[in-house]
Amino acid sequence: MTPDDSAENDPTLDAPGARGTAHSDRPDPHASHPATPNPPGARGTARPATTHPHPTTDPSPDASGARGTARPAPTHPHPTTPTQAPTERRLHPITPLRRAWAPIAVLVGWAVHDPDQAQQQLTRLTTTTLLIGLAVLIPAASLYGFLTWWYTHYAVTDTELRIRTGLLFRRTAHIRLERVQAIDVTQPLLARIAGVAKLKLDVIGTGKKDELAFLGAAEARALRAELLARAAGLAPETAHEVGEAPARQLLRVPPGVLAVALLLTGATWGTALAALVVPTLLWLATHNLWTVLATALPLLGAAGANSAGRFVGEYDWAVAESPDGLRIDHGLLDRTHETVPPGRVQTVRIVEPLLWRRRGWVRVELDVAGSSNSVLLPVAPRETAESLVARVLPGVSVPAPASLPGPPRRAGRCRPLWWRGYGLAVTDTVFAARYGLLRRSLALVPHAKVQSVRRRQGPWQRALRLADVHVDTGADKTVTARLRDADEAAHLLDAQAERSRTGRRDAPPDRWMT
């Protein structure tokens, strides 16, 4: 018998005071080694020494005072270090001035909502009462602004941006970086004077933008670059060192060209004409000045929003190219720094108003999934716009107007005159549909961005053997090829579904800074 075999049959006797039970209470006559008792004071049960190719327990007896069987310390091939909590940061110290206006805005809103009651209350106030009220209101507003700033923090982790707000009711927003669609930096007029900026984030599944207001202008750009770097998958320890990616300017819209383009827009002339004609007719009919003013002022405001408002918002429009997408800077009073994320543009529309056609100008609009960015270029020559579209949709060429055949002539019975503005072209990369007669628009949808395809026929269309083909995109928008021949629409439905499956399979992943 070998020593190992005898060791397996070696009984272990309990020591005095041991609480466990021995495997055997009588000695083995065939044992070649005497049993070794537990040391005095051991409370556990000693186990026989056995040989294992990969031992998992320590064969040595328990130490004095041990309550259980000794276990080996677990081994880790890669020792882990405790995760450090992210560093929380506060907003710019000027933020309390912005928040302090909230109580005052409530009083102003009440006065505007019920001016008669507000006037009666003001007439009852004496000078002393008014001064006391101001002495209480101003410190209270300042304290409110300070406390809301003090209890607002944000932190950047490896996977999310965390925003913690609230004085009485705490709210923590967890913004996953892989769901961020775009990050914009905006500077209203007063913010530009103070040297601060807002950081706005477009996130999938949210109806409005999350924002951090306000940060220092340099800090806002650095934070934007860090978030983009982390969303691109860069290591956290290097993401904050990447900095803002370099950009190369592609074009800039001259203010004079923008002003002329707005004057040649039909909406500007339509609202201006309505602001002149409608009040005049009301005056001739009623001779009531208040009725005329109540009608003329909203019309004049609409005319100003269509011309002056757009000029101020689209002033000094510049487009630059960078690794994180196309950057757009614009604004006269409120300066906005936007980014068109790569690979997330669902639809591009090339708009051509009637009065722009002689000059060869077009406007480029976008549908971006989860983002409110809708304008890529306010006005530019067609050749420049098409070259910019090729950068937004790589591999896509804009079909020529001659390659967009219209619907059959019988479509005029459904849409008299307007049917001439419809057209359709399907290439290897894009679904292109044209619509509009006075304001012509060409919508381009890459096959990889098509979510569903539908064919629709009304009763009159069935009688004329016509059908509409609807293409739904990831931006919850629909592009429609109208009044196509019924057989053509049926073939287009099946072919487009197959193109979409193939396009999504072969499309590269949508990543930042690629």
TAFENQUI-V832725 format. One record per residue. RES is the residue in one letter. OMEGA is omega in whole degrees, 0 to 359 (* if undefined). Layout:
# TAFENQUI-V832725
res:RES omega:OMEGA
res:RES omega:OMEGA
This chain:
# TAFENQUI-V832725
res:M omega:182
res:T omega:178
res:P omega:180
res:D omega:180
res:D omega:179
res:S omega:179
res:A omega:180
res:E omega:180
res:N omega:184
res:D omega:178
res:P omega:179
res:T omega:182
res:L omega:177
res:D omega:174
res:A omega:178
res:P omega:179
res:G omega:180
res:A omega:182
res:R omega:181
res:G omega:180
res:T omega:179
res:A omega:177
res:H omega:179
res:S omega:181
res:D omega:177
res:R omega:182
res:P omega:178
res:D omega:181
res:P omega:181
res:H omega:181
res:A omega:179
res:S omega:179
res:H omega:179
res:P omega:178
res:A omega:180
res:T omega:182
res:P omega:176
res:N omega:176
res:P omega:180
res:P omega:177
res:G omega:179
res:A omega:183
res:R omega:180
res:G omega:180
res:T omega:178
res:A omega:182
res:R omega:181
res:P omega:177
res:A omega:179
res:T omega:180
res:T omega:177
res:H omega:177
res:P omega:178
res:H omega:184
res:P omega:179
res:T omega:179
res:T omega:179
res:D omega:183
res:P omega:181
res:S omega:182
res:P omega:180
res:D omega:176
res:A omega:182
res:S omega:179
res:G omega:179
res:A omega:182
res:R omega:182
res:G omega:180
res:T omega:181
res:A omega:179
res:R omega:179
res:P omega:177
res:A omega:180
res:P omega:180
res:T omega:178
res:H omega:179
res:P omega:180
res:H omega:182
res:P omega:183
res:T omega:177
res:T omega:180
res:P omega:181
res:T omega:180
res:Q omega:178
res:A omega:180
res:P omega:180
res:T omega:179
res:E omega:181
res:R omega:179
res:R omega:177
res:L omega:181
res:H omega:181
res:P omega:179
res:I omega:182
res:T omega:179
res:P omega:178
res:L omega:178
res:R omega:182
res:R omega:184
res:A omega:181
res:W omega:185
res:A omega:178
res:P omega:179
res:I omega:179
res:A omega:177
res:V omega:178
res:L omega:178
res:V omega:178
res:G omega:177
res:W omega:180
res:A omega:179
res:V omega:181
res:H omega:181
res:D omega:185
res:P omega:180
res:D omega:179
res:Q omega:179
res:A omega:179
res:Q omega:178
res:Q omega:180
res:Q omega:180
res:L omega:180
res:T omega:180
res:R omega:183
res:L omega:173
res:T omega:180
res:T omega:179
res:T omega:180
res:T omega:180
res:L omega:179
res:L omega:178
res:I omega:179
res:G omega:178
res:L omega:179
res:A omega:177
res:V omega:186
res:L omega:184
res:I omega:176
res:P omega:179
res:A omega:178
res:A omega:179
res:S omega:178
res:L omega:177
res:Y omega:179
res:G omega:180
res:F omega:183
res:L omega:177
res:T omega:176
res:W omega:184
res:W omega:182
res:Y omega:175
res:T omega:181
res:H omega:172
res:Y omega:181
res:A omega:179
res:V omega:176
res:T omega:181
res:D omega:187
res:T omega:186
res:E omega:169
res:L omega:185
res:R omega:180
res:I omega:182
res:R omega:183
res:T omega:173
res:G omega:177
res:L omega:178
res:L omega:179
res:F omega:184
res:R omega:177
res:R omega:178
res:T omega:178
res:A omega:178
res:H omega:183
res:I omega:180
res:R omega:186
res:L omega:181
res:E omega:178
res:R omega:179
res:V omega:180
res:Q omega:181
res:A omega:177
res:I omega:184
res:D omega:175
res:V omega:181
res:T omega:179
res:Q omega:171
res:P omega:187
res:L omega:181
res:L omega:178
res:A omega:177
res:R omega:178
res:I omega:182
res:A omega:179
res:G omega:179
res:V omega:184
res:A omega:173
res:K omega:173
res:L omega:182
res:K omega:183
res:L omega:172
res:D omega:184
res:V omega:178
res:I omega:175
res:G omega:179
res:T omega:181
res:G omega:180
res:K omega:182
res:K omega:167
res:D omega:184
res:E omega:170
res:L omega:182
res:A omega:6
res:F omega:172
res:L omega:171
res:G omega:184
res:A omega:179
res:A omega:180
res:E omega:179
res:A omega:178
res:R omega:179
res:A omega:178
res:L omega:177
res:R omega:179
res:A omega:179
res:E omega:179
res:L omega:178
res:L omega:180
res:A omega:178
res:R omega:178
res:A omega:178
res:A omega:178
res:G omega:178
res:L omega:181
res:A omega:182
res:P omega:183
res:E omega:178
res:T omega:184
res:A omega:182
res:H omega:179
res:E omega:184
res:V omega:183
res:G omega:181
res:E omega:182
res:A omega:179
res:P omega:182
res:A omega:177
res:R omega:184
res:Q omega:179
res:L omega:180
res:L omega:177
res:R omega:182
res:V omega:178
res:P omega:179
res:P omega:180
res:G omega:178
res:V omega:179
res:L omega:180
res:A omega:179
res:V omega:180
res:A omega:179
res:L omega:177
res:L omega:180
res:L omega:178
res:T omega:183
res:G omega:181
res:A omega:179
res:T omega:180
res:W omega:181
res:G omega:180
res:T omega:178
res:A omega:179
res:L omega:178
res:A omega:179
res:A omega:178
res:L omega:188
res:V omega:186
res:V omega:177
res:P omega:179
res:T omega:179
res:L omega:178
res:L omega:178
res:W omega:179
res:L omega:183
res:A omega:188
res:T omega:186
res:H omega:180
res:N omega:184
res:L omega:183
res:W omega:177
res:T omega:179
res:V omega:180
res:L omega:180
res:A omega:178
res:T omega:186
res:A omega:184
res:L omega:176
res:P omega:179
res:L omega:177
res:L omega:177
res:G omega:177
res:A omega:178
res:A omega:178
res:G omega:179
res:A omega:181
res:N omega:183
res:S omega:183
res:A omega:180
res:G omega:178
res:R omega:179
res:F omega:180
res:V omega:182
res:G omega:183
res:E omega:181
res:Y omega:177
res:D omega:181
res:W omega:181
res:A omega:179
res:V omega:179
res:A omega:181
res:E omega:179
res:S omega:180
res:P omega:180
res:D omega:177
res:G omega:176
res:L omega:179
res:R omega:182
res:I omega:175
res:D omega:180
res:H omega:176
res:G omega:177
res:L omega:179
res:L omega:177
res:D omega:182
res:R omega:183
res:T omega:179
res:H omega:185
res:E omega:178
res:T omega:173
res:V omega:186
res:P omega:181
res:P omega:175
res:G omega:183
res:R omega:175
res:V omega:183
res:Q omega:183
res:T omega:173
res:V omega:178
res:R omega:175
res:I omega:186
res:V omega:183
res:E omega:176
res:P omega:185
res:L omega:184
res:L omega:178
res:W omega:191
res:R omega:180
res:R omega:179
res:R omega:180
res:G omega:182
res:W omega:175
res:V omega:176
res:R omega:182
res:V omega:179
res:E omega:186
res:L omega:164
res:D omega:181
res:V omega:181
res:A omega:176
res:G omega:183
res:S omega:178
res:S omega:177
res:N omega:187
res:S omega:182
res:V omega:174
res:L omega:183
res:L omega:182
res:P omega:179
res:V omega:179
res:A omega:173
res:P omega:183
res:R omega:181
res:E omega:178
res:T omega:180
res:A omega:181
res:E omega:177
res:S omega:177
res:L omega:177
res:V omega:179
res:A omega:177
res:R omega:179
res:V omega:179
res:L omega:183
res:P omega:179
res:G omega:181
res:V omega:174
res:S omega:182
res:V omega:179
res:P omega:177
res:A omega:180
res:P omega:181
res:A omega:182
res:S omega:179
res:L omega:182
res:P omega:181
res:G omega:178
res:P omega:177
res:P omega:186
res:R omega:179
res:R omega:176
res:A omega:178
res:G omega:177
res:R omega:176
res:C omega:181
res:R omega:180
res:P omega:177
res:L omega:185
res:W omega:181
res:W omega:180
res:R omega:180
res:G omega:183
res:Y omega:177
res:G omega:183
res:L omega:173
res:A omega:178
res:V omega:179
res:T omega:180
res:D omega:186
res:T omega:191
res:V omega:171
res:F omega:186
res:A omega:179
res:A omega:180
res:R omega:177
res:Y omega:180
res:G omega:180
res:L omega:177
res:L omega:177
res:R omega:186
res:R omega:182
res:S omega:178
res:L omega:181
res:A omega:180
res:L omega:180
res:V omega:175
res:P omega:182
res:H omega:181
res:A omega:182
res:K omega:181
res:V omega:180
res:Q omega:179
res:S omega:180
res:V omega:181
res:R omega:172
res:R omega:185
res:R omega:179
res:Q omega:171
res:G omega:181
res:P omega:180
res:W omega:177
res:Q omega:177
res:R omega:179
res:A omega:180
res:L omega:181
res:R omega:176
res:L omega:179
res:A omega:174
res:D omega:177
res:V omega:182
res:H omega:178
res:V omega:181
res:D omega:182
res:T omega:180
res:G omega:178
res:A omega:182
res:D omega:176
res:K omega:183
res:T omega:173
res:V omega:189
res:T omega:169
res:A omega:191
res:R omega:170
res:L omega:174
res:R omega:176
res:D omega:186
res:A omega:179
res:D omega:178
res:E omega:180
res:A omega:179
res:A omega:178
res:H omega:180
res:L omega:180
res:L omega:181
res:D omega:182
res:A omega:181
res:Q omega:177
res:A omega:178
res:E omega:178
res:R omega:181
res:S omega:178
res:R omega:179
res:T omega:180
res:G omega:179
res:R omega:181
res:R omega:184
res:D omega:184
res:A omega:176
res:P omega:179
res:P omega:178
res:D omega:180
res:R omega:175
res:W omega:169
res:M omega:179
res:T omega:*
